[in-house]
Amino acid sequence: MSDQPDSLEAGETASLPPMPVAPPAVMVPRAWKRAAIAATAVAFVSLTAASAALVYALNVSPASTEAAPAPTVTVTATETVTAAPLPAPQSSNRTVRPDGEVRENGAIPGGVAERDVKILNQGLGEFGSQSAYKITCQITNNGTDDADYFVVYDVLDKDGDYLGTAICAADRLGSGKSKTDTGAFMKGSGGNGTPEEAKAIKLQYVTRKPTA
């Protein structure tokens, strides 16, 4: 049985059921679509680049990121050296010191003793109150400057063995000047024998030192 009346009375209006309403369609313009696609592409490219940079950073050797060492500079100091004058040629028998002093061991041909020292006499005698073997020398300065002379003789026995020494000297002898001096070997002077045993002498050494 229907709830609605079959007929309408005068002055009444029949009501119709409501019509269903469809939701409005959402319209997306084409420009917006293109913008969305471009934005997506940019984001993808950025993500790819970031990933590549991360991989490169992980693979780079730490040593390559270190700063190169500073160059080493070597400085060589220079020094001015003034060379001293070279001494005269040396030998086992003749030496010359920087101050000009000459020492000759033994008699050297053309040496100081041969040039400047002459033995006047030698033999047993008295020296003061004691018996001595005496040697009298004449020393002549044949150099160009004043000089000190020191002459040492070995006194020998008949077999040529050493007994002791006798010394002649001259101090501050001027150029061209001569001096006579006597040296003596006496008993108790530290030798190996007595003056009476002496038979010969031999030059031990001579020195000549220029004086100011």
C-alpha positions as CSV (number, residue, x, y, z in Angstrom):
1,M,0.0,0.0,0.0
2,S,1.5,3.4,-1.1
3,D,2.1,6.1,1.4
4,Q,1.5,8.9,-1.1
5,P,-2.1,9.9,-2.0
6,D,-3.3,8.9,-5.5
7,S,-4.5,12.4,-6.2
8,L,-3.7,16.0,-5.2
9,E,-6.1,18.3,-3.8
10,A,-6.6,21.8,-5.1
11,G,-3.7,24.1,-4.1
12,E,-1.2,21.3,-3.3
13,T,2.1,20.9,-5.0
14,A,3.7,17.5,-5.4
15,S,7.3,17.3,-4.2
16,L,9.9,15.5,-6.2
17,P,12.7,13.4,-4.7
18,P,16.2,15.2,-4.8
19,M,18.4,14.6,-7.9
20,P,21.9,13.1,-7.2
21,V,24.7,15.7,-7.7
22,A,27.9,14.6,-9.4
23,P,31.1,16.0,-7.9
24,P,32.8,18.7,-10.0
25,A,35.5,17.5,-12.2
26,V,39.0,18.7,-11.3
27,M,40.6,20.2,-14.4
28,V,44.5,20.3,-14.5
29,P,45.9,22.6,-17.1
30,R,48.5,21.2,-19.5
31,A,51.1,23.8,-18.4
32,W,50.9,22.5,-14.8
33,K,51.5,19.0,-16.1
34,R,54.6,20.0,-18.0
35,A,55.9,21.9,-14.9
36,A,55.4,18.9,-12.7
37,I,57.3,16.6,-15.1
38,A,60.2,19.1,-15.4
39,A,60.4,19.4,-11.6
40,T,60.5,15.6,-11.3
41,A,63.4,15.4,-13.8
42,V,65.4,18.1,-12.1
43,A,65.1,16.3,-8.8
44,F,66.2,13.0,-10.3
45,V,69.3,14.7,-11.9
46,S,70.2,16.4,-8.6
47,L,69.9,13.1,-6.8
48,T,72.1,11.3,-9.4
49,A,74.8,14.0,-9.2
50,A,74.8,13.9,-5.4
51,S,75.2,10.1,-5.5
52,A,78.2,10.4,-7.9
53,A,79.9,13.0,-5.7
54,L,79.5,10.8,-2.7
55,V,81.0,7.8,-4.5
56,Y,84.0,9.9,-5.7
57,A,84.7,11.3,-2.3
58,L,84.7,7.8,-0.8
59,N,87.1,6.5,-3.5
60,V,89.7,9.4,-3.4
61,S,92.9,8.5,-1.6
62,P,93.4,10.6,1.6
63,A,97.0,11.3,0.5
64,S,95.7,13.2,-2.5
65,T,93.9,15.7,-0.3
66,E,97.0,16.6,1.7
67,A,98.9,19.8,0.9
68,A,102.1,19.4,-0.9
69,P,105.2,19.7,1.3
70,A,107.0,23.0,1.2
71,P,110.2,23.1,-0.8
72,T,113.4,22.6,1.1
73,V,116.0,25.4,0.7
74,T,119.6,24.7,1.5
75,V,121.7,27.7,2.5
76,T,125.5,27.3,2.3
77,A,127.5,29.7,4.5
78,T,130.5,31.3,3.0
79,E,133.6,32.2,4.9
80,T,136.6,34.2,3.9
81,V,139.9,32.5,4.8
82,T,143.2,34.3,4.7
83,A,145.9,31.8,4.0
84,A,149.1,32.1,6.0
85,P,152.4,32.1,4.2
86,L,153.7,28.6,3.6
87,P,156.9,27.6,5.5
88,A,160.0,26.7,3.7
89,P,160.3,23.1,2.5
90,Q,160.8,20.8,5.4
91,S,163.0,17.6,5.8
92,S,164.0,15.2,8.5
93,N,167.2,17.2,8.9
94,R,166.1,20.7,8.4
95,T,163.0,22.6,9.6
96,V,161.9,26.2,9.3
97,R,159.4,27.6,11.7
98,P,156.9,30.4,10.8
99,D,159.0,32.9,12.8
100,G,162.0,32.2,10.6
101,E,163.9,30.0,13.0
102,V,166.0,27.3,11.2
103,R,167.0,24.1,12.9
104,E,169.4,21.7,11.2
105,N,170.1,18.3,12.6
106,G,173.7,17.3,11.9
107,A,176.0,18.9,9.3
108,I,174.1,19.7,6.1
109,P,176.1,20.8,3.0
110,G,175.5,24.5,2.5
111,G,173.6,24.7,5.8
112,V,173.9,27.1,8.7
113,A,176.7,25.3,10.5
114,E,178.8,25.0,7.3
115,R,178.2,28.6,6.5
116,D,178.3,30.4,9.9
117,V,180.1,28.1,12.4
118,K,183.8,27.3,12.4
119,I,185.6,25.2,15.0
120,L,188.9,26.9,16.0
121,N,190.2,24.2,18.3
122,Q,189.2,21.3,20.5
123,G,190.8,19.1,23.2
124,L,191.3,18.3,26.8
125,G,192.0,21.2,29.1
126,E,190.7,23.1,32.1
127,F,187.4,24.9,32.3
128,G,187.5,27.0,35.5
129,S,189.0,24.6,38.0
130,Q,187.8,21.4,36.4
131,S,189.1,19.1,33.8
132,A,187.0,19.4,30.6
133,Y,186.9,18.6,26.9
134,K,186.7,22.1,25.3
135,I,185.5,23.2,21.9
136,T,186.1,26.7,20.8
137,C,183.8,28.0,18.0
138,Q,183.7,31.1,15.9
139,I,180.2,32.0,14.9
140,T,179.7,34.5,12.1
141,N,176.3,35.9,11.0
142,N,176.4,35.7,7.3
143,G,172.7,36.4,7.0
144,T,171.0,39.8,6.3
145,D,169.3,40.1,9.7
146,D,170.4,39.9,13.4
147,A,170.1,36.4,14.8
148,D,170.6,34.1,17.8
149,Y,172.7,31.0,17.3
150,F,172.7,27.8,19.4
151,V,175.2,25.0,18.5
152,V,175.2,21.6,20.2
153,Y,178.0,19.1,19.8
154,D,178.1,15.5,20.8
155,V,181.4,14.4,22.5
156,L,182.4,10.9,21.6
157,D,184.9,8.4,22.9
158,K,187.5,6.5,20.8
159,D,184.8,4.0,19.7
160,G,182.4,6.7,18.6
161,D,180.1,6.2,21.6
162,Y,178.3,9.2,23.1
163,L,179.8,10.7,26.3
164,G,178.1,14.0,26.6
165,T,177.6,17.4,25.0
166,A,179.3,20.8,24.6
167,I,177.4,24.0,23.6
168,C,178.5,27.2,21.8
169,A,176.1,30.1,21.4
170,A,175.8,33.7,20.3
171,D,172.9,36.1,21.2
172,R,171.7,38.9,18.9
173,L,174.6,38.7,16.6
174,G,174.5,41.4,14.0
175,S,174.6,40.8,10.3
176,G,178.3,40.3,9.3
177,K,179.5,40.1,12.9
178,S,181.4,37.3,14.5
179,K,181.7,35.9,18.0
180,T,184.0,33.3,19.6
181,D,182.6,31.0,22.2
182,T,183.8,28.0,24.1
183,G,181.8,25.0,25.1
184,A,182.9,22.3,27.5
185,F,182.1,18.8,28.5
186,M,183.0,18.1,32.1
187,K,182.8,15.3,34.5
188,G,179.5,15.1,36.4
189,S,177.7,17.1,33.7
190,G,175.3,14.2,33.1
191,G,177.3,12.3,30.5
192,N,178.3,8.7,30.1
193,G,182.0,9.1,30.8
194,T,184.8,11.5,31.6
195,P,186.5,14.3,29.6
196,E,189.6,12.2,29.5
197,E,187.8,9.6,27.4
198,A,186.8,12.1,24.8
199,K,188.5,11.8,21.4
200,A,186.1,13.4,18.9
201,I,183.0,15.6,18.4
202,K,180.0,15.5,16.1
203,L,177.5,18.3,15.4
204,Q,174.2,17.3,16.9
205,Y,172.1,20.3,15.8
206,V,172.3,24.1,15.2
207,T,169.6,26.7,15.3
208,R,169.5,30.2,13.9
209,K,166.6,32.5,14.9
210,P,166.2,36.0,13.5
211,T,165.7,38.7,16.2
212,A,163.7,41.9,16.0
